[in-house]
Amino acid sequence: MATEVQTKNITNLLASLPEDQRHRVADRWRVHQQREALIQRPSFWKRLWLFLTLIGPGILVMIADNDAGGVITYAQTGAAYGIGFFIPFLILMVPVAYVVQEMTVRLGAVTHRGHAEMIWGRYGPFWGAFSLFDLVVANILTLVTEFIGITIGMKMFGVPAVWSALGGFLIVAGVLLFLRYHTWERVALWVAVGNLIFVPLAIASHPHWGQVVRALGSWHIPAGIAVSGFVYVILANLGTTIAPWMLFFQQSSVVDKGLTEKDIPIGQADTAIGTILMELVAIALVTLTGSWVYGLSGAGDFGIHRIMAALVHSPIGSVGTALFGLGLVEAGLIAAIAITASTFWAVGEALKLPRGINLRPQHALPFYLSGLLGTALAALIVLIPHAPLGFLNLTVQVVASIFMPAAMMFLLMLLNDHEIMGQHVNRPWQNMAAFSIVGLLIIANGLYGFTVVFPHAL
């Protein structure tokens, strides 16, 4: 009887709420019912079902971070420098990525506010506009790399760039405009599974596993390298591991999904799983190209076209290279969906627009246009004749790493605000880890700037 009354009350409540809140409350009610069922009759399967219901934002943001630009960056990294330095480096990136993104889980679950909304509300319109400008510029540049990957991948199958760019844009717009949050998240996660194709490709290439093991035990910088170029690639790898859009995406995704303080442990597990999957794919890519492209004449200057042409002559052959191309398309699509969503949320929160991916387009057109216009612009930029796409891809990752310290400082100030976070405020070890990451970014950026101004000093 009590359950029937509760259900009737929830139904009446839903009818009185705005559309975005209605869907969010309905999702939370569904989770509440799962919790009640678990309490009344505990079982492994009910516990697993609740876990599977609540995960998503962490896995999605991390897999999307292995975007087309990231795939190209890792492939070029392995081709230029092999595996001796960058496989241990990428393993080091596992705790880096987790520490950064775990903070967004706690912030979203405790405040029920998106990242842009928190910055504008806590630090005022000047810093809010600064962070929003930072994000939107970085997002448009990053989206360019996604469409580079989509067009290059589809070119392998004879599809002209104009049609692949248009098709990619329409898929991104269709998923975000016409699917509710719960549905589009699950669709995006199924698309993200394709990102794992690079792992079996690396295994099928029969890499020199002895060299991989030795790299783990003797982390070293390749001899005779140009320091400025090497630091540039380190920055690019940092930029594709942690980026400003990831903060905005995961926090707003946690809010739209409706996670609460009770759900923080599951959100943390979700982020940890995503981090491991992300770095597994990154290591697979560096292993693949570091084993079969590194050492070829001029490999340090290879773009993704030449890398893929070289992989045809590796053990994966033409079929494996075609799968590599499909993986590139998938990586571009999944990241374009996530990055466009992060722009939706940030602009909507900043301008106090009706917002939420649960809203139908006719009820929130300004919210959706804020992201889709930038995505359309990125698709058009890729179609510019003779654009230096390979150079642009690495540069975008470097720009992301340059923008990241400012984004991190806002995040850290919010996580250390006892009034906002209460008992979930950052612990000392979390602050030490986070400030170490900021320091690493600043040092790497400063070193790169020094090598640009004084190219012969090192």
N, C-alpha and C positions, 0 to 999 in steps of 0.2 A: 504493500500500500504506500509506504513512504517513498519507494522508488518511483511509483506512478505519479505521486504528487511532485517529486523533484523534477521528473521529466516534463510534466505539465508546466511547472514554473519556468524551467529552462526554455521551453517552447515559446511561452509568452514573452520572456526576456528577449529572446532572439528576434522576435517580430518587432520589438520596439527599438532595436539597435540599428545604427548605420551599417551599410553593407560590409565594410572591411572588418568592423568589430564583430559583426554577426558570425562571419566565417571563423574568426579567431576564437570566439567563445565556443562555437560548436566543436572546433578541434580540441580545445581544452576540456570540454565536457566529455568527449570521447576518451581522452587520456584519463580523466578522473574515473570514469566507469571501469577502465582497465585496471587502475590502481585498486579500486574497491573490490573487484573480482579477485585480484591477487591476494588482498588481505583476507578475504573470506575463505578462499580455497587456494593457498599457495601451491605453486607448481613451477617446475623449470620452464615449461612451455609458455605459461602466462608471463613469467619474468622475461623470457626471451622476446616475446611479442611486444611487451612494453618497451624494451630496449630498442627493438627495431623500429618502433613507432617514433621514438624520440631522436634517434640519430639522423644525420643528414647534413646539417650545415657544416660540420667539421670535415667530413669526408669530401663533400662537394667543393668547399673552398680550396682544399689542398689538391684534389685532383685537377680542378680548374686552374690551379697555379702552375701545373705542368701543361701550360697552354702551348699554342703553336710557336709563339716566340720562345718559350722555354725549351721546347723540343729542338728548335733550330739552334738555340744557344748551347745546349748540352752537346748536340751533334758537332757543332763547330769547335767546342772546347776539347772534346776527345780527339778530333781530327788535328787540331793545332798543337796540343800539349800531351796527348796520350793519357795514361791512367795513373801515372806515378804520383801526381800531386792531387788531382781533382777527385779521385774516388775517396780518399780519406777526408778531403775537404767537404764533400757532399754528406758523408756520414756525420761530420761535425754540425752540418746544417739541420739535422733532425731535432736536437734540443733547441736550436735557435728558433726554428719555425714554430715548435710547440709552445715555447715560453711566450712568444708574441701573441699567437692566436688564442691561447687559453685565457688570456686576460679579457679578450672580447666576449668570451662565453660568460664569464662571471659578471661583466659589466652589463651585458644585455639581459641576463636572467634576473639580476638584482633590480635594475632600474626600469626594465620594460620600455626602454627608449633606445632609438637608434644612435649611432655614433655622431652623425652630424647634429642631431637634435641636442645631444648632451653638450657638445662643444659650444653651440650657439647659446644654449640656455645657461651654461656655467661661466663662459668667458666672454660673452658678448658678440655683437655682430662683426666687429673688426676681425677678431681671430676666427670667428665662424666663417666669414667670407674668405679669409686666407686659406683655411683648411679645405673649403669647398673648391676654390680655384685650383689648389694643389691637386685635389682628387680628379676634377673634371679634365684638366690638361693631361695628367698622367693616364687617365682612362682612355681618352681619345687616341693618344699615342700607342698605348698598349693594344687597343682594338685594331690599329693598323697592322700590327704583327699577327693578329689572329687571321685577318683576311689575307695576309701574305701566305700564311700556312694553308688556308683553305684553297686559294687559287693555285698554289704550287702543287698541292696534293692532287687536286682535280685535273691539273694539266697532264698528269701521268696517264689519265684515262681519256685524253683528247678533248676535255671540256674547256672552251675558251674562258679566259679570266673574267670577262664581263658577266657571263652566265653563272659562273661559280660564286662570284662576289654577290650578285643579285640573289641567287638561291640561298646563300649563307645568311644574308640579311633577312630574307623572308622567313627562314626557319627560326632565327632568333626572335623576330617580331611576333611570329605566330605562337611560339611557346609561351612568351611572356604576356602577350595580350589576352590569350584565350584560355589559359589553364589557371585554375586556382592554385594557391601556394602549395598545398599538399601534393597535388597532381604534378605540377611542373617540377617540384623538387624530386619526385620519384622518377619522372621521365628523364630529368637531367642526370640522376644517378645511374640510370641504365645506360645512357649515352656515355657517361664517364667510364663505364666498364671497358669501353674500347681503348681507353688510355693505357691499359695494362698490356696491350699487344706488343709493346716494345720489350717487355720482359721475356716472353718466349722467343722473340726475334733475336735478342742478345744470346740466349742459351743455344738457339739453333745455329748461331754463327760459329760455335765452337771456339770461343775466345781462349786466349792463353791464360788459363786459370792460375797457373803458377805465378805469372806476372801480377795478376790481381791480388793474390795473397801477399806477395812481396811488397806491393804498394802499400798495403795496410800496415806492414811492419817497418817500412823504411820511407816514411813520408818525406819526399824531397822535391825541390823545385828543379825543373829541367835545366840542364846546363846550356849556356850560350844563348839565352833568350833576351829579347828586348823588354826591359822592366816596364816601360809605359804600356806596351801592349798586353803584358801579363797582368798588370794591375787592372787594366781595362776589362779583361775577361773575368777576373775575380769579382769586380763590381757588377758585371753583367750576371754572374751566377748568384750573387747576393740579391740582386734586383729581381731575379726570377724565383727566388726562394721566399722572400718577404717583400710585399708591396703594399702601398697605401690602400688600394681598392679592397684588399683582403680584410682589413680592419672594418671598413664600412660594411662590406658584404656580410661577414659572419655575424657581426653584432645585430644588424637589422634582420638577418635571416633568423637568428635566435628569437628576436622579438616577434616577427611575423609567425613563426612556428609556435610561439607561446610558451617557451621554456620558463620555469620558475626556479627559485632557489633550490628546491628539492631536486631539480633535474641537473644541477651543476656537475655532479660526478659523471652522469651519462654524457653530458656535453664535453667534459674533459676526455672521456674515453673515445668519443666520436672524433675529437680533434687528434688524439694520439694515433688512432687507426689511420686517419687521413694522412697524417704526417709521414708515417712509415710507408704507406703506399706511394706517396709523392716522391720520396727519396729513392725508393726501390726502382721506380721508373727512370728517375734521373741517372742513377748509377748504371742501369741497363743501357741507356743511351750512350753514356761516356765509354762504357766497356765496349759496346758495339763499334763505334767509330774509332775509339782509341786503339782497338785491336786490328782493324782492317783498313782504316784510312790514314791514321797517323803514320808518318814515315814515307808516304808517297811524295813525289816531287811537287813542291808548292802547296802541300796540304794545309799549311798554316793560313793560306789565303783562300781556301775553298769556301764557296757559298754552298747553300743547301742543295742546289741543282747538281753541282759537281760531286758533293758527298754522296748523294743518292746514285749518281752514275757509277761511282767507285764501288758502292755496296752491291751493285749488280754482279760484280766479279768476286764477291765474298761468298762464303758458303750459303747465305740465305738466297742468293740468286735473284732472278727477276721477279719471282712470285713474292719472296720476302720483301723486296724493295717496293713492290706494289702495296703490300700490307703496311709498310712504313708510310707510304703516301696516304693511305686511308687513315692511319693513326694521326697523321699531321692534320687532316681535315677534321677528325673527331676532336682533337685537342683545341683547334681553333673555334669550333662550334661551342663546345662546352664552356670554354673561357669567355667567349663573346656573350653568351647567355648570362653568366655570373657577373661579368664586368658591367654590362648594360644594367642589370638589376641593381648593382651597387650605386650607379648613377641615379637611377630612379629614386631609391631610398634617400640618398644624401640630399638631392635637390628638393625632393618632397618634404623632408624633415626641416630643411633650412627655410624654405618658403612657406611652411605650414600649409601645404596642399593636401587635399584628400589623398591618402596614400595607402599602399598595400597591394601586393600582387593578387589579393583576393578580389580587388575591384574590377568591374567590367569597364572596358575602354570608354564607353559613352559617359560613364560617371567620373572618370579621372583622366581625361585626355591630356591636360598639362603635365600630370605626373608621368605618364608614359612617354610623351614627346620629349621630355627633358633628357631621357637616355637614348631614344631611338634616333634623334637628330645627330648626336655624336657618333652613333654606330653607322649611320648612313654616310656621314662625312669620312669616316675611316675607310669604308668600302670604296668610296670614290678616290681617295688618295692612292690606294693600291693600284688603281687603273691608270695612273699617270705614266705615260710612256717613258722608258729608260730611267725610272726612279731607282736609286741605289738601295734595293730592298734588303740585301744582306747587311750592309753597314747600318741601315736604319733599324733593323731588328736588334742588333747588339746595343746601339745607342739608346733605344727605348728602355732596355733593361738597366742600363747605367743611370738613366734619368730617374727610374723608379728607386734605385738605391740612394740617389742624391736627395730625393724628396722624403725618404723614409725617416730620417732622424727627427724632423719636425713632427711628423705624424705620430711617432713613438712618444715624443715628449707630452703631447696632449693626452695620449692613452695613459701614460704613467701618472700624470697629475690627477686624472680621474680615478685611477685605481688606488691612489693614496689618499683620497678624500674620504675621511671617516664618515662625514655627514651623508655621503652618497652610498658608500659601500658597506658601512657597518662592520659586521664580523667577517665580511668577505674582502676586506681591504688587503692589499698586497702584503705578504710577509717579507721579512728582511732578505731572505735568500732569493725571492722572486724579484725584488728590486735590484739586488746585486747582479743577477743574471740579465735583467732587462737593460740596466745601465751599461753592462759590459757589451751588449749587442749594439747599443747606441754608440759607444766608444769605438767599437770595431768599424762601424759604418763611417764615422767621422774620420778615423785614421785612414781608412782605405780611400775615401773621397779626397782627403788632404794629400795623400801620397800621389794619387793620380793627378791632381791639380799641379803638384810640384813637378812631376815628370813632363807635363805638358808645357809648363813655363820654362823649365830647365831640362830639356830632353837629353842632354849629355852629362848630367850631373851624376847619374847612377849607372 
